[in-house]
Amino acid sequence: MLANLSEANKEEADLVAEAVRTPYISAKYSADELSHTELRGPLDPKVARTLQLVIQAGEADAQTVSQLSNEPGVVTAWNNRLVTLQSMGLLRERKAGKRKFYSPVIGGLAYGS
């Protein structure tokens, strides 16, 4: 996470993120609060779509993401994408029995909007 970047610094961070193929979170930090949290940088299109669906839902498991997507495919593929996002530090995981639910690591996180 990078906070309180100027526009010039955001452009530089974007270039680095693109070069190393790793997204980052940009935010404003003031008075012990984060705002304007935004994921910037490259993500595989399917992984990006998964993240957008989780952000939209607030919290979701693979089955929920699959249903929200209205796309054909197996739930396992959505689960793999959720695990990828969790391993990148963008989603947190909560277990409820055998199911795993995922939510953004930071409230108000935006991507691609």
N, CA, C and O atoms as a GROMACS GRO file, in nm:
protein
  452
    1MET      N    1   0.084  -0.116   0.000
    1MET     CA    2   0.000   0.000   0.000
    1MET      C    3   0.089   0.123   0.000
    1MET      O    4   0.188   0.131   0.072
    2LEU      N    5   0.050   0.219  -0.082
    2LEU     CA    6   0.118   0.347  -0.088
    2LEU      C    7   0.016   0.455  -0.057
    2LEU      O    8  -0.094   0.456  -0.114
    3ALA      N    9   0.051   0.545   0.031
    3ALA     CA   10  -0.045   0.646   0.074
    3ALA      C   11   0.003   0.787   0.040
    3ALA      O   12   0.122   0.816   0.037
    4ASN      N   13  -0.096   0.872   0.015
    4ASN     CA   14  -0.074   1.016  -0.006
    4ASN      C   15   0.024   1.046  -0.119
    4ASN      O   16   0.108   1.135  -0.108
    5LEU      N   17   0.011   0.971  -0.227
    5LEU     CA   18   0.098   0.994  -0.343
    5LEU      C   19   0.050   1.114  -0.423
    5LEU      O   20  -0.070   1.136  -0.439
    6SER      N   21   0.144   1.190  -0.472
    6SER     CA   22   0.110   1.297  -0.568
    6SER      C   23   0.076   1.229  -0.700
    6SER      O   24   0.103   1.110  -0.718
    7GLU      N   25   0.019   1.303  -0.792
    7GLU     CA   26  -0.014   1.246  -0.924
    7GLU      C   27   0.113   1.197  -0.994
    7GLU      O   28   0.111   1.092  -1.058
    8ALA      N   29   0.221   1.273  -0.982
    8ALA     CA   30   0.347   1.232  -1.045
    8ALA      C   31   0.398   1.103  -0.984
    8ALA      O   32   0.447   1.015  -1.055
    9ASN      N   33   0.387   1.090  -0.853
    9ASN     CA   34   0.431   0.967  -0.787
    9ASN      C   35   0.342   0.849  -0.822
    9ASN      O   36   0.389   0.736  -0.834
   10LYS      N   37   0.212   0.874  -0.840
   10LYS     CA   38   0.121   0.766  -0.883
   10LYS      C   39   0.162   0.715  -1.021
   10LYS      O   40   0.162   0.595  -1.046
   11GLU      N   41   0.196   0.807  -1.109
   11GLU     CA   42   0.239   0.767  -1.244
   11GLU      C   43   0.365   0.681  -1.236
   11GLU      O   44   0.377   0.581  -1.307
   12GLU      N   45   0.459   0.720  -1.151
   12GLU     CA   46   0.581   0.641  -1.134
   12GLU      C   47   0.549   0.504  -1.074
   12GLU      O   48   0.601   0.403  -1.120
   13ALA      N   49   0.464   0.501  -0.973
   13ALA     CA   50   0.425   0.374  -0.911
   13ALA      C   51   0.354   0.285  -1.012
   13ALA      O   52   0.374   0.163  -1.013
   14ASP      N   53   0.271   0.344  -1.098
   14ASP     CA   54   0.203   0.267  -1.202
   14ASP      C   55   0.304   0.203  -1.297
   14ASP      O   56   0.288   0.088  -1.337
   15LEU      N   57   0.408   0.277  -1.333
   15LEU     CA   58   0.512   0.224  -1.422
   15LEU      C   59   0.584   0.107  -1.356
   15LEU      O   60   0.610   0.005  -1.421
   16VAL      N   61   0.617   0.121  -1.230
   16VAL     CA   62   0.684   0.012  -1.158
   16VAL      C   63   0.592  -0.108  -1.147
   16VAL      O   64   0.635  -0.221  -1.171
   17ALA      N   65   0.466  -0.085  -1.112
   17ALA     CA   66   0.369  -0.196  -1.100
   17ALA      C   67   0.356  -0.271  -1.232
   17ALA      O   68   0.350  -0.394  -1.234
   18GLU      N   69   0.352  -0.199  -1.340
   18GLU     CA   70   0.343  -0.261  -1.472
   18GLU      C   71   0.469  -0.341  -1.504
   18GLU      O   72   0.462  -0.452  -1.556
   19ALA      N   73   0.584  -0.284  -1.472
   19ALA     CA   74   0.712  -0.352  -1.501
   19ALA      C   75   0.727  -0.482  -1.422
   19ALA      O   76   0.780  -0.580  -1.475
   20VAL      N   77   0.682  -0.483  -1.298
   20VAL     CA   78   0.696  -0.604  -1.216
   20VAL      C   79   0.569  -0.687  -1.214
   20VAL      O   80   0.561  -0.790  -1.147
   21ARG      N   81   0.468  -0.642  -1.290
   21ARG     CA   82   0.340  -0.714  -1.304
   21ARG      C   83   0.275  -0.743  -1.169
   21ARG      O   84   0.227  -0.853  -1.144
   22THR      N   85   0.275  -0.641  -1.082
   22THR     CA   86   0.217  -0.654  -0.949
   22THR      C   87   0.134  -0.530  -0.917
   22THR      O   88   0.185  -0.419  -0.923
   23PRO      N   89   0.007  -0.548  -0.884
   23PRO     CA   90  -0.074  -0.433  -0.847
   23PRO      C   91  -0.039  -0.382  -0.706
   23PRO      O   92   0.027  -0.450  -0.628
   24TYR      N   93  -0.085  -0.262  -0.678
   24TYR     CA   94  -0.065  -0.204  -0.545
   24TYR      C   95  -0.190  -0.127  -0.506
   24TYR      O   96  -0.273  -0.094  -0.591
   25ILE      N   97  -0.204  -0.100  -0.378
   25ILE     CA   98  -0.317  -0.022  -0.328
   25ILE      C   99  -0.269   0.119  -0.302
   25ILE      O  100  -0.168   0.141  -0.234
   26SER      N  101  -0.341   0.214  -0.356
   26SER     CA  102  -0.315   0.356  -0.333
   26SER      C  103  -0.427   0.408  -0.244
   26SER      O  104  -0.543   0.371  -0.260
   27ALA      N  105  -0.391   0.495  -0.149
   27ALA     CA  106  -0.492   0.549  -0.058
   27ALA      C  107  -0.451   0.686  -0.007
   27ALA      O  108  -0.336   0.727  -0.018
   28LYS      N  109  -0.547   0.754   0.048
   28LYS     CA  110  -0.521   0.877   0.123
   28LYS      C  111  -0.523   0.836   0.270
   28LYS      O  112  -0.609   0.758   0.312
   29TYR      N  113  -0.430   0.889   0.347
   29TYR     CA  114  -0.423   0.859   0.490
   29TYR      C  115  -0.419   0.991   0.566
   29TYR      O  116  -0.330   1.074   0.545
   30SER      N  117  -0.516   1.008   0.654
   30SER     CA  118  -0.523   1.130   0.733
   30SER      C  119  -0.601   1.102   0.860
   30SER      O  120  -0.702   1.032   0.857
   31ALA      N  121  -0.554   1.155   0.971
   31ALA     CA  122  -0.623   1.141   1.100
   31ALA      C  123  -0.655   0.995   1.131
   31ALA      O  124  -0.766   0.961   1.172
   32ASP      N  125  -0.554   0.908   1.112
   32ASP     CA  126  -0.569   0.764   1.140
   32ASP      C  127  -0.679   0.697   1.059
   32ASP      O  128  -0.735   0.596   1.102
   33GLU      N  129  -0.711   0.751   0.942
   33GLU     CA  130  -0.813   0.692   0.856
   33GLU      C  131  -0.765   0.681   0.713
   33GLU      O  132  -0.697   0.771   0.662
   34LEU      N  133  -0.801   0.569   0.649
   34LEU     CA  134  -0.775   0.551   0.506
   34LEU      C  135  -0.900   0.591   0.428
   34LEU      O  136  -1.012   0.564   0.471
   35SER      N  137  -0.878   0.655   0.315
   35SER     CA  138  -0.989   0.686   0.225
   35SER      C  139  -0.936   0.678   0.082
   35SER      O  140  -0.816   0.669   0.059
   36HIS      N  141  -1.026   0.682  -0.011
   36HIS     CA  142  -0.991   0.676  -0.153
   36HIS      C  143  -0.900   0.557  -0.183
   36HIS      O  144  -0.801   0.570  -0.256
   37THR      N  145  -0.934   0.442  -0.126
   37THR     CA  146  -0.852   0.322  -0.149
   37THR      C  147  -0.881   0.267  -0.288
   37THR      O  148  -0.997   0.246  -0.325
   38GLU      N  149  -0.777   0.244  -0.362
   38GLU     CA  150  -0.790   0.201  -0.501
   38GLU      C  151  -0.679   0.104  -0.536
   38GLU      O  152  -0.562   0.130  -0.508
   39LEU      N  153  -0.716  -0.008  -0.595
   39LEU     CA  154  -0.616  -0.101  -0.646
   39LEU      C  155  -0.574  -0.052  -0.783
   39LEU      O  156  -0.657  -0.028  -0.870
   40ARG      N  157  -0.444  -0.038  -0.802
   40ARG     CA  158  -0.389   0.011  -0.928
   40ARG      C  159  -0.288  -0.090  -0.979
   40ARG      O  160  -0.227  -0.163  -0.901
   41GLY      N  161  -0.271  -0.094  -1.108
   41GLY     CA  162  -0.174  -0.183  -1.167
   41GLY      C  163  -0.240  -0.302  -1.234
   41GLY      O  164  -0.363  -0.314  -1.236
   42PRO      N  165  -0.158  -0.390  -1.288
   42PRO     CA  166  -0.209  -0.499  -1.372
   42PRO      C  167  -0.268  -0.616  -1.293
   42PRO      O  168  -0.216  -0.655  -1.188
   43LEU      N  169  -0.376  -0.670  -1.345
   43LEU     CA  170  -0.434  -0.796  -1.298
   43LEU      C  171  -0.485  -0.870  -1.420
   43LEU      O  172  -0.536  -0.809  -1.515
   44ASP      N  173  -0.470  -1.001  -1.419
   44ASP     CA  174  -0.530  -1.084  -1.523
   44ASP      C  175  -0.679  -1.049  -1.532
   44ASP      O  176  -0.743  -1.030  -1.429
   45PRO      N  177  -0.735  -1.039  -1.652
   45PRO     CA  178  -0.876  -0.999  -1.666
   45PRO      C  179  -0.974  -1.086  -1.585
   45PRO      O  180  -1.068  -1.032  -1.526
   46LYS      N  181  -0.955  -1.216  -1.580
   46LYS     CA  182  -1.046  -1.303  -1.504
   46LYS      C  183  -1.030  -1.280  -1.353
   46LYS      O  184  -1.128  -1.282  -1.279
   47VAL      N  185  -0.907  -1.257  -1.309
   47VAL     CA  186  -0.882  -1.229  -1.168
   47VAL      C  187  -0.940  -1.092  -1.132
   47VAL      O  188  -0.997  -1.074  -1.024
   48ALA      N  189  -0.926  -0.996  -1.222
   48ALA     CA  190  -0.983  -0.863  -1.200
   48ALA      C  191  -1.135  -0.870  -1.190
   48ALA      O  192  -1.195  -0.806  -1.104
   49ARG      N  193  -1.196  -0.949  -1.276
   49ARG     CA  194  -1.343  -0.966  -1.272
   49ARG      C  195  -1.384  -1.029  -1.139
   49ARG      O  196  -1.484  -0.989  -1.080
   50THR      N  197  -1.308  -1.125  -1.092
   50THR     CA  198  -1.337  -1.189  -0.964
   50THR      C  199  -1.330  -1.087  -0.852
   50THR      O  200  -1.418  -1.082  -0.766
   51LEU      N  201  -1.225  -1.006  -0.851
   51LEU     CA  202  -1.212  -0.902  -0.749
   51LEU      C  203  -1.329  -0.806  -0.753
   51LEU      O  204  -1.384  -0.771  -0.649
   52GLN      N  205  -1.368  -0.762  -0.870
   52GLN     CA  206  -1.481  -0.670  -0.883
   52GLN      C  207  -1.609  -0.732  -0.827
   52GLN      O  208  -1.688  -0.662  -0.763
   53LEU      N  209  -1.630  -0.860  -0.851
   53LEU     CA  210  -1.749  -0.926  -0.800
   53LEU      C  211  -1.747  -0.936  -0.647
   53LEU      O  212  -1.851  -0.920  -0.583
   54VAL      N  213  -1.631  -0.963  -0.589
   54VAL     CA  214  -1.620  -0.969  -0.443
   54VAL      C  215  -1.642  -0.830  -0.385
   54VAL      O  216  -1.711  -0.815  -0.283
   55ILE      N  217  -1.585  -0.728  -0.447
   55ILE     CA  218  -1.606  -0.591  -0.400
   55ILE      C  219  -1.755  -0.557  -0.404
   55ILE      O  220  -1.809  -0.498  -0.310
   56GLN      N  221  -1.820  -0.595  -0.512
   56GLN     CA  222  -1.963  -0.570  -0.528
   56GLN      C  223  -2.044  -0.640  -0.418
   56GLN      O  224  -2.136  -0.582  -0.362
   57ALA      N  225  -2.009  -0.764  -0.389
   57ALA     CA  226  -2.082  -0.842  -0.290
   57ALA      C  227  -2.044  -0.805  -0.146
   57ALA      O  228  -2.124  -0.823  -0.054
   58GLY      N  229  -1.924  -0.756  -0.127
   58GLY     CA  230  -1.876  -0.728   0.008
   58GLY      C  231  -1.804  -0.847   0.069
   58GLY      O  232  -1.697  -0.832   0.127
   59GLU      N  233  -1.863  -0.963   0.056
   59GLU     CA  234  -1.804  -1.090   0.098
   59GLU      C  235  -1.869  -1.199   0.013
   59GLU      O  236  -1.989  -1.196  -0.010
   60ALA      N  237  -1.789  -1.294  -0.032
   60ALA     CA  238  -1.845  -1.398  -0.119
   60ALA      C  239  -1.757  -1.522  -0.117
   60ALA      O  240  -1.636  -1.514  -0.093
   61ASP      N  241  -1.820  -1.636  -0.142
   61ASP     CA  242  -1.745  -1.758  -0.164
   61ASP      C  243  -1.745  -1.785  -0.314
   61ASP      O  244  -1.805  -1.711  -0.392
   62ALA      N  245  -1.678  -1.892  -0.355
   62ALA     CA  246  -1.664  -1.922  -0.498
   62ALA      C  247  -1.800  -1.943  -0.564
   62ALA      O  248  -1.820  -1.899  -0.678
   63GLN      N  249  -1.892  -2.008  -0.496
   63GLN     CA  250  -2.023  -2.033  -0.554
   63GLN      C  251  -2.099  -1.902  -0.577
   63GLN      O  252  -2.162  -1.884  -0.680
   64THR      N  253  -2.091  -1.812  -0.481
   64THR     CA  254  -2.157  -1.682  -0.496
   64THR      C  255  -2.097  -1.603  -0.611
   64THR      O  256  -2.170  -1.544  -0.690
   65VAL      N  257  -1.964  -1.601  -0.620
   65VAL     CA  258  -1.897  -1.529  -0.729
   65VAL      C  259  -1.938  -1.589  -0.863
   65VAL      O  260  -1.964  -1.515  -0.959
   66SER      N  261  -1.945  -1.720  -0.871
   66SER     CA  262  -1.986  -1.787  -0.993
   66SER      C  263  -2.127  -1.744  -1.034
   66SER      O  264  -2.154  -1.716  -1.151
   67GLN      N  265  -2.217  -1.740  -0.937
   67GLN     CA  266  -2.356  -1.699  -0.966
   67GLN      C  267  -2.363  -1.552  -1.007
   67GLN      O  268  -2.435  -1.517  -1.101
   68LEU      N  269  -2.288  -1.466  -0.938
   68LEU     CA  270  -2.289  -1.324  -0.972
   68LEU      C  271  -2.233  -1.296  -1.110
   68LEU      O  272  -2.273  -1.200  -1.176
   69SER      N  273  -2.141  -1.380  -1.154
   69SER     CA  274  -2.074  -1.356  -1.282
   69SER      C  275  -2.164  -1.379  -1.402
   69SER      O  276  -2.143  -1.319  -1.508
   70ASN      N  277  -2.264  -1.465  -1.387
   70ASN     CA  278  -2.350  -1.502  -1.500
   70ASN      C  279  -2.269  -1.557  -1.616
   70ASN      O  280  -2.310  -1.546  -1.732
   71GLU      N  281  -2.154  -1.617  -1.585
   71GLU     CA  282  -2.069  -1.676  -1.688
   71GLU      C  283  -2.069  -1.827  -1.672
   71GLU      O  284  -2.074  -1.878  -1.560
   72PRO      N  285  -2.063  -1.898  -1.783
   72PRO     CA  286  -2.051  -2.043  -1.770
   72PRO      C  287  -1.914  -2.081  -1.715
   72PRO      O  288  -1.817  -2.008  -1.737
   73GLY      N  289  -1.907  -2.189  -1.648
   73GLY     CA  290  -1.777  -2.232  -1.595
   73GLY      C  291  -1.796  -2.304  -1.463
   73GLY      O  292  -1.904  -2.302  -1.404
   74VAL      N  293  -1.691  -2.365  -1.419
   74VAL     CA  294  -1.698  -2.442  -1.295
   74VAL      C  295  -1.660  -2.354  -1.177
   74VAL      O  296  -1.580  -2.261  -1.189
   75VAL      N  297  -1.717  -2.385  -1.063
   75VAL     CA  298  -1.692  -2.310  -0.941
   75VAL      C  299  -1.544  -2.318  -0.902
   75VAL      O  300  -1.491  -2.224  -0.842
   76THR      N  301  -1.479  -2.429  -0.935
   76THR     CA  302  -1.337  -2.446  -0.901
   76THR      C  303  -1.251  -2.334  -0.962
   76THR      O  304  -1.157  -2.287  -0.897
   77ALA      N  305  -1.282  -2.292  -1.082
   77ALA     CA  306  -1.204  -2.184  -1.146
   77ALA      C  307  -1.219  -2.056  -1.066
   77ALA      O  308  -1.120  -1.984  -1.046
   78TRP      N  309  -1.340  -2.026  -1.021
   78TRP     CA  310  -1.361  -1.906  -0.939
   78TRP      C  311  -1.288  -1.919  -0.806
   78TRP      O  312  -1.230  -1.822  -0.757
   79ASN      N  313  -1.290  -2.037  -0.748
   79ASN     CA  314  -1.219  -2.059  -0.622
   79ASN      C  315  -1.069  -2.035  -0.640
   79ASN      O  316  -1.006  -1.973  -0.554
   80ASN      N  317  -1.013  -2.083  -0.749
   80ASN     CA  318  -0.870  -2.063  -0.776
   80ASN      C  319  -0.836  -1.914  -0.787
   80ASN      O  320  -0.731  -1.871  -0.740
   81ARG      N  321  -0.924  -1.838  -0.849
   81ARG     CA  322  -0.902  -1.693  -0.862
   81ARG      C  323  -0.911  -1.624  -0.727
   81ARG      O  324  -0.834  -1.533  -0.698
   82LEU      N  325  -1.006  -1.668  -0.644
   82LEU     CA  326  -1.017  -1.612  -0.509
   82LEU      C  327  -0.891  -1.640  -0.428
   82LEU      O  328  -0.842  -1.553  -0.356
   83VAL      N  329  -0.839  -1.761  -0.439
   83VAL     CA  330  -0.716  -1.798  -0.369
   83VAL      C  331  -0.599  -1.713  -0.420
   83VAL      O  332  -0.515  -1.670  -0.341
   84THR      N  333  -0.593  -1.688  -0.550
   84THR     CA  334  -0.489  -1.603  -0.607
   84THR      C  335  -0.495  -1.463  -0.546
   84THR      O  336  -0.393  -1.408  -0.507
   85LEU      N  337  -0.615  -1.406  -0.539
   85LEU     CA  338  -0.631  -1.272  -0.482
   85LEU      C  339  -0.596  -1.270  -0.334
   85LEU      O  340  -0.539  -1.172  -0.285
   86GLN      N  341  -0.628  -1.376  -0.264
   86GLN     CA  342  -0.594  -1.386  -0.122
   86GLN      C  343  -0.443  -1.396  -0.104
   86GLN      O  344  -0.387  -1.335  -0.013
   87SER      N  345  -0.378  -1.474  -0.190
   87SER     CA  346  -0.232  -1.488  -0.179
   87SER      C  347  -0.159  -1.359  -0.217
   87SER      O  348  -0.045  -1.338  -0.175
   88MET      N  349  -0.223  -1.273  -0.295
   88MET     CA  350  -0.166  -1.143  -0.331
   88MET      C  351  -0.187  -1.041  -0.218
   88MET      O  352  -0.134  -0.930  -0.224
   89GLY      N  353  -0.264  -1.079  -0.118
   89GLY     CA  354  -0.290  -0.988  -0.007
   89GLY      C  355  -0.403  -0.891  -0.033
   89GLY      O  356  -0.416  -0.790   0.037
   90LEU      N  357  -0.486  -0.918  -0.134
   90LEU     CA  358  -0.595  -0.828  -0.169
   90LEU      C  359  -0.728  -0.868  -0.107
   90LEU      O  360  -0.817  -0.784  -0.088
   91LEU      N  361  -0.742  -0.997  -0.075
   91LEU     CA  362  -0.863  -1.047  -0.009
   91LEU      C  363  -0.825  -1.116   0.120
   91LEU      O  364  -0.716  -1.172   0.133
   92ARG      N  365  -0.916  -1.110   0.217
   92ARG     CA  366  -0.898  -1.188   0.340
   92ARG      C  367  -0.994  -1.306   0.333
   92ARG      O  368  -1.097  -1.301   0.266
   93GLU      N  369  -0.958  -1.409   0.404
   93GLU     CA  370  -1.034  -1.534   0.402
   93GLU      C  371  -1.097  -1.558   0.539
   93GLU      O  372  -1.034  -1.537   0.643
   94ARG      N  373  -1.224  -1.603   0.538
   94ARG     CA  374  -1.293  -1.641   0.660
   94ARG      C  375  -1.357  -1.776   0.635
   94ARG      O  376  -1.429  -1.795   0.538
   95LYS      N  377  -1.329  -1.872   0.726
   95LYS     CA  378  -1.386  -2.005   0.711
   95LYS      C  379  -1.515  -2.015   0.791
   95LYS      O  380  -1.526  -1.966   0.903
   96ALA      N  381  -1.613  -2.080   0.729
   96ALA     CA  382  -1.741  -2.110   0.795
   96ALA      C  383  -1.772  -2.255   0.760
   96ALA      O  384  -1.827  -2.284   0.653
   97GLY      N  385  -1.737  -2.346   0.850
   97GLY     CA  386  -1.749  -2.488   0.819
   97GLY      C  387  -1.648  -2.523   0.712
   97GLY      O  388  -1.529  -2.494   0.725
   98LYS      N  389  -1.697  -2.585   0.605
   98LYS     CA  390  -1.608  -2.623   0.495
   98LYS      C  391  -1.597  -2.512   0.389
   98LYS      O  392  -1.515  -2.522   0.298
   99ARG      N  393  -1.679  -2.409   0.401
   99ARG     CA  394  -1.678  -2.301   0.302
   99ARG      C  395  -1.580  -2.192   0.342
   99ARG      O  396  -1.556  -2.168   0.461
  100LYS      N  397  -1.524  -2.126   0.241
  100LYS     CA  398  -1.435  -2.014   0.262
  100LYS      C  399  -1.497  -1.890   0.197
  100LYS      O  400  -1.536  -1.892   0.080
  101PHE      N  401  -1.506  -1.785   0.275
  101PHE     CA  402  -1.560  -1.659   0.228
  101PHE      C  403  -1.447  -1.557   0.219
  101PHE      O  404  -1.356  -1.556   0.302
  102TYR      N  405  -1.454  -1.473   0.118
  102TYR     CA  406  -1.349  -1.376   0.092
  102TYR      C  407  -1.408  -1.236   0.090
  102TYR      O  408  -1.521  -1.214   0.044
  103SER      N  409  -1.330  -1.141   0.140
  103SER     CA  410  -1.369  -1.000   0.138
  103SER      C  411  -1.244  -0.916   0.116
  103SER      O  412  -1.133  -0.961   0.144
  104PRO      N  413  -1.262  -0.793   0.066
  104PRO     CA  414  -1.145  -0.706   0.045
  104PRO      C  415  -1.072  -0.680   0.176
  104PRO      O  416  -1.135  -0.668   0.281
  105VAL      N  417  -0.940  -0.671   0.170
  105VAL     CA  418  -0.861  -0.646   0.291
  105VAL      C  419  -0.886  -0.505   0.346
  105VAL      O  420  -0.862  -0.480   0.465
  106ILE      N  421  -0.932  -0.417   0.263
  106ILE     CA  422  -0.960  -0.279   0.304
  106ILE      C  423  -1.100  -0.242   0.258
  106ILE      O  424  -1.135  -0.258   0.141
  107GLY      N  425  -1.181  -0.192   0.350
  107GLY     CA  426  -1.315  -0.148   0.316
  107GLY      C  427  -1.309  -0.032   0.218
  107GLY      O  428  -1.221   0.053   0.227
  108GLY      N  429  -1.403  -0.029   0.126
  108GLY     CA  430  -1.409   0.079   0.028
  108GLY      C  431  -1.313   0.065  -0.087
  108GLY      O  432  -1.299   0.157  -0.168
  109LEU      N  433  -1.244  -0.050  -0.096
  109LEU     CA  434  -1.147  -0.072  -0.204
  109LEU      C  435  -1.218  -0.067  -0.338
  109LEU      O  436  -1.324  -0.127  -0.356
  110ALA      N  437  -1.159   0.004  -0.432
  110ALA     CA  438  -1.213   0.013  -0.568
  110ALA      C  439  -1.109  -0.038  -0.665
  110ALA      O  440  -0.989  -0.028  -0.642
  111TYR      N  441  -1.158  -0.095  -0.777
  111TYR     CA  442  -1.068  -0.137  -0.885
  111TYR      C  443  -1.142  -0.122  -1.016
  111TYR      O  444  -1.253  -0.172  -1.033
  112GLY      N  445  -1.080  -0.054  -1.109
  112GLY     CA  446  -1.135  -0.043  -1.244
  112GLY      C  447  -1.259   0.040  -1.255
  112GLY      O  448  -1.334   0.028  -1.352
  113SER      N  449  -1.282   0.125  -1.156
  113SER     CA  450  -1.404   0.207  -1.165
  113SER      C  451  -1.374   0.349  -1.203
  113SER      O  452  -1.465   0.431  -1.214
   0.00000   0.00000   0.00000
